[in-house]
Amino acid sequence: MSNLVLVEDAEGIRTIRFNRPEKKNAITRAMYSAAAEALETGDSEKSIKVFVITGTDGIFTAGNDMVDFMERPPHVGGGDVPPVERFMRALIGAEKPVIAAVDGLAIGIGVTLLMHCDIVYASNRSTFKTPFVDLALAPEFGSSQLFPQMFGHAVAAELLLLGNVWGADRAYQTGLVNGTTPPEALMDMVMGAARNLAAKAPGSLRAAKKLMKRPPEDIHERIKHEGGLFNEMLRSPEFAEAASAFMERRKPDFSQFG
Ligand code: COA
């Protein structure tokens, strides 16, 4: 694969980097396929505990490559699973935690994909824009449902109807991002959180994420599902290690678990 998507594994963290700065990291079909592959293989590889998705200096991504897009318009949900859909399915379906590190421009799917990450950190020079209506298109990948859920209808309309540009402060205030930092400190912030997650019990993280991603349901139904997973985890070797570590007054070591 070309170097337009760089994949690097270190300390249990797989970093997937959009690397096409001369085109503002606009994402082509080949890039979606490479990023999808990295997520799919990483999700089933025991040594990988966490994903980080990022871009390059000052550019997260300008979204879909417009040229590519016009050459082969993807019909998402149309049955043939275009690369963009494969990528978003891999992201939405990832059992392991995903952190996004946004520095600079995030446009279109560069914002949409953030909703499907678990944690988002952004540099304070970042900007966020979903110009779908401005391009005479429509919202994508659940954003028409998830944005109003996350921000309320009126605030979501700033992005999806007005096509406003949000700065990092607005993104933080609305809850689109978890934290902001000067650009030079971004990767430290992200890698700190990634290392923190990578050291946790992976089965427990998967269980918590799975529960958080369940659609809203009757609270008693939810309690039943939580109870099932809680009971499963109580019998797991991961819990045995956590309990022993507590009794022995040491830090648990979950590194052998995948
Ligand atoms: N698809 C394809 N190429 C893109 C692109 C995209 N989404 N975004 C930027 N580029 C390309 C430009 O065509 C240009 O290529 P060139 O140097 O060969 O002419 C290069 O990246 C630099 O972009 P440029 O527009 O010159 O930089 P800028 O700093 O003036 O503006 C943007 C940057 C991102 C604000 C502007 O390019 C833009 O609005 N892009 C479209 C973003 C968009 O609408 N994305 C949603 C798609 S659904």
Boltz pocket constraint, residues with backbone or C-beta under 6 A from the ligand:
constraints:
  - pocket:
      binder: B
      contacts: [[A, 21], [A, 22], [A, 23], [A, 24], [A, 26], [A, 27], [A, 62], [A, 63], [A, 64], [A, 65], [A, 66], [A, 67], [A, 105], [A, 107], [A, 108], [A, 109], [A, 131], [A, 135]]
      max_distance: 6.0
